[in-house]
């Protein structure tokens, strides 16, 4: 399957967990701001694409998408 680079759902592509884009570094993308995901994928239904189970995008991280905000279709079929 092909992979595509998308913005990290937790930090929204900034690489930082803070709104001012300063450390601490996002633990999901390791500060890069991007994640590789397998295509085809859909928005995570559990977190609604936010990557977090909390409204302010802080932990706890969504257990289904693991913070990506999306889930590969082949993984949906195996759940």
C-alpha positions as a Markdown table, in Angstrom:
| # | Residue | x | y | z |
|---|---|---|---|---|
| 1 | Unk | 0.0 | 0.0 | 0.0 |
| 2 | Unk | 1.1 | 3.5 | -0.7 |
| 3 | Unk | 1.8 | 6.0 | 2.1 |
| 4 | Unk | 1.0 | 9.7 | 2.1 |
| 5 | Unk | 2.4 | 12.5 | 4.3 |
| 6 | Unk | -0.3 | 14.4 | 6.2 |
| 7 | Unk | -0.4 | 17.1 | 8.9 |
| 8 | Unk | -0.2 | 15.7 | 12.5 |
| 9 | Unk | -3.7 | 16.0 | 14.0 |
| 10 | Unk | -2.5 | 16.7 | 17.5 |
| 11 | Unk | -0.1 | 19.6 | 16.7 |
| 12 | Unk | -1.9 | 20.6 | 13.5 |
| 13 | Unk | 1.4 | 20.5 | 11.6 |
| 14 | Unk | 3.4 | 22.8 | 13.9 |
| 15 | Unk | 5.5 | 20.1 | 15.6 |
| 16 | Unk | 4.8 | 21.7 | 19.0 |
| 17 | Unk | 2.2 | 20.9 | 21.6 |
| 18 | Unk | 1.9 | 24.7 | 22.5 |
| 19 | Unk | -0.1 | 27.3 | 20.5 |
| 20 | Unk | 3.0 | 29.6 | 20.4 |
| 21 | Unk | 4.9 | 26.8 | 18.5 |
| 22 | Unk | 7.6 | 26.5 | 21.1 |
| 23 | Unk | 8.6 | 23.3 | 23.0 |
| 24 | Unk | 7.4 | 20.9 | 24.3 |
| 25 | Unk | 7.7 | 18.9 | 21.1 |
| 26 | Unk | 4.6 | 17.0 | 19.9 |
| 27 | Unk | 5.0 | 13.4 | 21.1 |
| 28 | Unk | 3.0 | 12.0 | 18.1 |
| 29 | Unk | 5.1 | 13.4 | 15.2 |
| 30 | Unk | 8.3 | 13.9 | 17.2 |
| 31 | Unk | 8.3 | 17.6 | 16.3 |
| 32 | Unk | 8.1 | 17.1 | 12.5 |
| 33 | Unk | 4.5 | 18.2 | 12.1 |
| 34 | Unk | 3.8 | 15.4 | 9.6 |
| 35 | Unk | 2.8 | 11.7 | 9.7 |
| 36 | Unk | 3.0 | 9.0 | 7.2 |
| 37 | Unk | -0.3 | 7.1 | 6.8 |
| 38 | Unk | -1.3 | 4.3 | 4.5 |
| 39 | Unk | -3.8 | 5.0 | 1.8 |
| 40 | Unk | -6.7 | 4.7 | 1.5 |
| 41 | Unk | -7.7 | 6.1 | 4.9 |
| 42 | Unk | -10.7 | 7.7 | 6.5 |
| 43 | Unk | -11.1 | 10.2 | 9.4 |
| 44 | Unk | -11.1 | 8.5 | 12.8 |
| 45 | Unk | -14.7 | 8.3 | 14.0 |
| 46 | Unk | -13.8 | 8.0 | 17.7 |
| 47 | Unk | -11.9 | 11.4 | 17.9 |
| 48 | Unk | -13.5 | 12.9 | 14.8 |
| 49 | Unk | -10.1 | 13.6 | 13.3 |
| 50 | Unk | -8.6 | 15.5 | 16.2 |
| 51 | Unk | -6.3 | 12.7 | 17.4 |
| 52 | Unk | -7.3 | 13.3 | 21.0 |
| 53 | Unk | -10.1 | 12.2 | 23.2 |
| 54 | Unk | -10.0 | 15.7 | 24.9 |
| 55 | Unk | -11.4 | 18.9 | 23.5 |
| 56 | Unk | -8.2 | 20.9 | 23.9 |
| 57 | Unk | -6.2 | 18.4 | 21.9 |
| 58 | Unk | -4.2 | 17.2 | 24.9 |
| 59 | Unk | -3.8 | 13.7 | 26.2 |
| 60 | Unk | -5.4 | 11.2 | 26.4 |
| 61 | Unk | -4.5 | 10.4 | 22.8 |
| 62 | Unk | -7.2 | 8.6 | 20.8 |
| 63 | Unk | -6.7 | 4.8 | 21.2 |
| 64 | Unk | -8.1 | 4.0 | 17.8 |
| 65 | Unk | -6.0 | 6.3 | 15.5 |
| 66 | Unk | -3.1 | 6.8 | 18.0 |
| 67 | Unk | -3.1 | 10.6 | 17.5 |
| 68 | Unk | -3.1 | 10.6 | 13.7 |
| 69 | Unk | -6.7 | 11.6 | 13.3 |
| 70 | Unk | -7.1 | 9.1 | 10.4 |
| 71 | Unk | -7.4 | 5.3 | 10.2 |
| 72 | Unk | -6.3 | 3.1 | 7.2 |
| 73 | Unk | -9.2 | 1.3 | 5.7 |
| 74 | Unk | -7.6 | -2.1 | 6.0 |
| 75 | Unk | -7.3 | -1.5 | 9.8 |
| 76 | Unk | -11.1 | -0.7 | 10.0 |
| 77 | Unk | -11.9 | -4.1 | 8.5 |
| 78 | Unk | -9.7 | -5.8 | 11.2 |
| 79 | Unk | -11.3 | -4.1 | 14.2 |
